[in-house]
Amino acid sequence: MNTRANLSEQDLLNDLLNQEKSMVKNYATYITEASCPNLRQVLTTQLNETASSQYQIFDQMRQRGYYATKDAPDSDVNQAKQKMSQIKNNL
């Protein structure tokens, strides 16, 4: 039975998006656990490529109205930057 025929475009894109998100998380974990510099570089390259693919899928979903977003106010963005900067400085 071909279940793909029963899935809508939105369902397929959502599934792809979730798979890409999962792969990004996995690559990040693998990078932090790898001790070989060459392996870390390969994984970092793969992470960047996967993150780019994830964004392209997300952007297609957003453009088609499948993924609603709203821009954060500048004040919220600046507050988040300050918070992350403080956390980094405390490490």
Rosetta constraint file for C-alpha pairs under 8 A:
AtomPair CA 2 CA 6 HARMONIC 7.66 0.50
AtomPair CA 3 CA 7 HARMONIC 6.86 0.50
AtomPair CA 7 CA 11 HARMONIC 5.77 0.50
AtomPair CA 7 CA 12 HARMONIC 6.41 0.50
AtomPair CA 8 CA 12 HARMONIC 6.30 0.50
AtomPair CA 9 CA 13 HARMONIC 6.12 0.50
AtomPair CA 10 CA 14 HARMONIC 5.97 0.50
AtomPair CA 10 CA 61 HARMONIC 7.44 0.50
AtomPair CA 10 CA 66 HARMONIC 6.46 0.50
AtomPair CA 11 CA 15 HARMONIC 6.12 0.50
AtomPair CA 12 CA 16 HARMONIC 6.20 0.50
AtomPair CA 13 CA 17 HARMONIC 6.02 0.50
AtomPair CA 13 CA 57 HARMONIC 6.80 0.50
AtomPair CA 13 CA 61 HARMONIC 6.94 0.50
AtomPair CA 14 CA 18 HARMONIC 6.18 0.50
AtomPair CA 14 CA 61 HARMONIC 7.94 0.50
AtomPair CA 15 CA 19 HARMONIC 6.23 0.50
AtomPair CA 16 CA 20 HARMONIC 6.19 0.50
AtomPair CA 16 CA 57 HARMONIC 7.43 0.50
AtomPair CA 17 CA 21 HARMONIC 6.17 0.50
AtomPair CA 17 CA 54 HARMONIC 5.96 0.50
AtomPair CA 17 CA 57 HARMONIC 6.08 0.50
AtomPair CA 17 CA 58 HARMONIC 6.54 0.50
AtomPair CA 18 CA 22 HARMONIC 6.18 0.50
AtomPair CA 19 CA 23 HARMONIC 6.22 0.50
AtomPair CA 20 CA 24 HARMONIC 6.20 0.50
AtomPair CA 20 CA 50 HARMONIC 6.45 0.50
AtomPair CA 20 CA 51 HARMONIC 7.33 0.50
AtomPair CA 20 CA 53 HARMONIC 7.26 0.50
AtomPair CA 20 CA 54 HARMONIC 5.28 0.50
AtomPair CA 21 CA 25 HARMONIC 6.41 0.50
AtomPair CA 21 CA 51 HARMONIC 7.72 0.50
AtomPair CA 21 CA 54 HARMONIC 6.55 0.50
AtomPair CA 22 CA 26 HARMONIC 6.21 0.50
AtomPair CA 23 CA 27 HARMONIC 6.06 0.50
AtomPair CA 23 CA 47 HARMONIC 7.93 0.50
AtomPair CA 23 CA 50 HARMONIC 7.15 0.50
AtomPair CA 24 CA 28 HARMONIC 6.23 0.50
AtomPair CA 24 CA 47 HARMONIC 5.83 0.50
AtomPair CA 24 CA 50 HARMONIC 6.26 0.50
AtomPair CA 24 CA 51 HARMONIC 6.16 0.50
AtomPair CA 25 CA 29 HARMONIC 6.34 0.50
AtomPair CA 26 CA 30 HARMONIC 6.14 0.50
AtomPair CA 27 CA 31 HARMONIC 6.06 0.50
AtomPair CA 27 CA 43 HARMONIC 6.31 0.50
AtomPair CA 27 CA 44 HARMONIC 7.49 0.50
AtomPair CA 27 CA 46 HARMONIC 7.44 0.50
AtomPair CA 27 CA 47 HARMONIC 5.62 0.50
AtomPair CA 28 CA 32 HARMONIC 6.40 0.50
AtomPair CA 28 CA 44 HARMONIC 7.95 0.50
AtomPair CA 28 CA 47 HARMONIC 7.02 0.50
AtomPair CA 29 CA 33 HARMONIC 6.36 0.50
AtomPair CA 30 CA 34 HARMONIC 6.03 0.50
AtomPair CA 30 CA 43 HARMONIC 7.34 0.50
AtomPair CA 31 CA 40 HARMONIC 5.43 0.50
AtomPair CA 31 CA 43 HARMONIC 6.12 0.50
AtomPair CA 31 CA 44 HARMONIC 6.84 0.50
AtomPair CA 34 CA 39 HARMONIC 6.83 0.50
AtomPair CA 34 CA 40 HARMONIC 6.00 0.50
AtomPair CA 35 CA 39 HARMONIC 7.79 0.50
AtomPair CA 35 CA 40 HARMONIC 7.32 0.50
AtomPair CA 36 CA 40 HARMONIC 6.18 0.50
AtomPair CA 37 CA 41 HARMONIC 6.22 0.50
AtomPair CA 38 CA 42 HARMONIC 6.35 0.50
AtomPair CA 39 CA 43 HARMONIC 6.11 0.50
AtomPair CA 40 CA 44 HARMONIC 5.97 0.50
AtomPair CA 41 CA 45 HARMONIC 6.17 0.50
AtomPair CA 42 CA 46 HARMONIC 6.27 0.50
AtomPair CA 43 CA 47 HARMONIC 6.00 0.50
AtomPair CA 44 CA 48 HARMONIC 6.21 0.50
AtomPair CA 45 CA 49 HARMONIC 6.26 0.50
AtomPair CA 46 CA 50 HARMONIC 5.99 0.50
AtomPair CA 47 CA 51 HARMONIC 5.98 0.50
AtomPair CA 48 CA 52 HARMONIC 6.15 0.50
AtomPair CA 49 CA 53 HARMONIC 6.30 0.50
AtomPair CA 50 CA 54 HARMONIC 6.06 0.50
AtomPair CA 51 CA 55 HARMONIC 6.22 0.50
AtomPair CA 52 CA 56 HARMONIC 6.30 0.50
AtomPair CA 53 CA 57 HARMONIC 6.29 0.50
AtomPair CA 54 CA 58 HARMONIC 6.15 0.50
AtomPair CA 55 CA 59 HARMONIC 5.93 0.50
AtomPair CA 56 CA 60 HARMONIC 6.20 0.50
AtomPair CA 57 CA 61 HARMONIC 6.26 0.50
AtomPair CA 58 CA 62 HARMONIC 6.12 0.50
AtomPair CA 58 CA 67 HARMONIC 7.44 0.50
AtomPair CA 59 CA 63 HARMONIC 6.05 0.50
AtomPair CA 60 CA 64 HARMONIC 6.20 0.50
AtomPair CA 61 CA 65 HARMONIC 6.21 0.50
AtomPair CA 61 CA 66 HARMONIC 4.92 0.50
AtomPair CA 61 CA 67 HARMONIC 5.46 0.50
AtomPair CA 62 CA 66 HARMONIC 5.66 0.50
AtomPair CA 62 CA 67 HARMONIC 4.60 0.50
AtomPair CA 62 CA 68 HARMONIC 6.12 0.50
AtomPair CA 62 CA 69 HARMONIC 7.37 0.50
AtomPair CA 72 CA 76 HARMONIC 6.30 0.50
AtomPair CA 72 CA 77 HARMONIC 6.55 0.50
AtomPair CA 73 CA 77 HARMONIC 6.52 0.50
AtomPair CA 74 CA 78 HARMONIC 6.09 0.50
AtomPair CA 75 CA 79 HARMONIC 6.07 0.50
AtomPair CA 76 CA 80 HARMONIC 6.16 0.50
AtomPair CA 77 CA 81 HARMONIC 6.24 0.50
AtomPair CA 78 CA 82 HARMONIC 6.21 0.50
AtomPair CA 79 CA 83 HARMONIC 6.20 0.50
AtomPair CA 80 CA 84 HARMONIC 6.17 0.50
AtomPair CA 81 CA 85 HARMONIC 6.05 0.50
AtomPair CA 82 CA 86 HARMONIC 6.14 0.50
AtomPair CA 83 CA 87 HARMONIC 6.24 0.50
AtomPair CA 84 CA 88 HARMONIC 6.12 0.50
AtomPair CA 85 CA 89 HARMONIC 6.14 0.50
AtomPair CA 86 CA 90 HARMONIC 6.18 0.50
AtomPair CA 87 CA 91 HARMONIC 6.57 0.50
